Amino acid sequence: MKPIRSRHCVTLTLDDATLDRIDEIVPPGTNRYEPNAAFPPRSLTEPARRRPLSERAAA
């Protein structure tokens, strides 16, 4: 596959005030990526799908 090349070259530069405001809203190092936030696995959210503690090998 050939890489997709854009015909438009855009450079965006943010000033210090904008970067500081972003840091106030989301502190540096914060990870907001939660892949299962929208659709949590049913195996974790429905107790009926979980094995009772007495039936688990590690219990």
C-alpha positions as CSV (number, residue, x, y, z in Angstrom):
1,M,0.0,0.0,0.0
2,K,1.2,3.4,-0.8
3,P,1.2,6.0,2.0
4,I,-1.6,8.6,1.8
5,R,-0.2,12.0,1.1
6,S,-2.0,15.2,1.8
7,R,-2.0,18.0,-0.7
8,H,-2.6,20.5,2.2
9,C,0.2,21.3,4.6
10,V,-1.1,22.8,7.8
11,T,1.1,24.0,10.6
12,L,-0.6,24.8,13.9
13,T,1.3,26.7,16.6
14,L,-0.3,27.3,20.0
15,D,0.8,30.1,22.2
16,D,1.9,29.6,25.9
17,A,-1.5,30.9,27.2
18,T,-3.4,28.3,25.2
19,L,-1.1,25.5,26.3
20,D,-1.3,26.7,30.0
21,R,-5.2,26.6,29.7
22,I,-5.1,23.1,28.3
23,D,-2.8,22.0,31.2
24,E,-5.4,23.5,33.6
25,I,-8.2,21.5,32.1
26,V,-6.2,18.2,31.6
27,P,-3.0,18.1,33.7
28,P,0.1,16.9,31.9
29,G,0.4,13.1,32.0
30,T,-3.3,12.4,32.3
31,N,-4.5,9.5,30.2
32,R,-8.2,9.9,29.3
33,Y,-8.1,6.9,27.0
34,E,-10.7,4.4,28.3
35,P,-11.4,1.9,25.4
36,N,-14.2,0.1,27.3
37,A,-15.9,3.2,28.8
38,A,-18.7,3.3,26.2
39,F,-19.3,-0.4,26.2
40,P,-18.0,-2.2,29.3
41,P,-17.7,-5.9,29.0
42,R,-20.8,-7.8,30.1
43,S,-18.7,-10.3,31.8
44,L,-17.6,-7.6,34.3
45,T,-20.9,-5.8,34.7
46,E,-23.5,-8.6,34.9
47,P,-23.1,-10.6,38.2
48,A,-25.0,-13.5,36.6
49,R,-22.2,-14.0,34.1
50,R,-19.5,-14.2,36.9
51,R,-18.7,-17.5,38.5
52,P,-19.3,-17.6,42.3
53,L,-16.2,-17.4,44.4
54,S,-16.7,-21.0,45.6
55,E,-16.4,-22.3,42.0
56,R,-13.2,-20.5,41.1
57,A,-10.0,-22.4,41.1
58,A,-8.1,-19.6,42.9
59,A,-10.7,-19.2,45.6
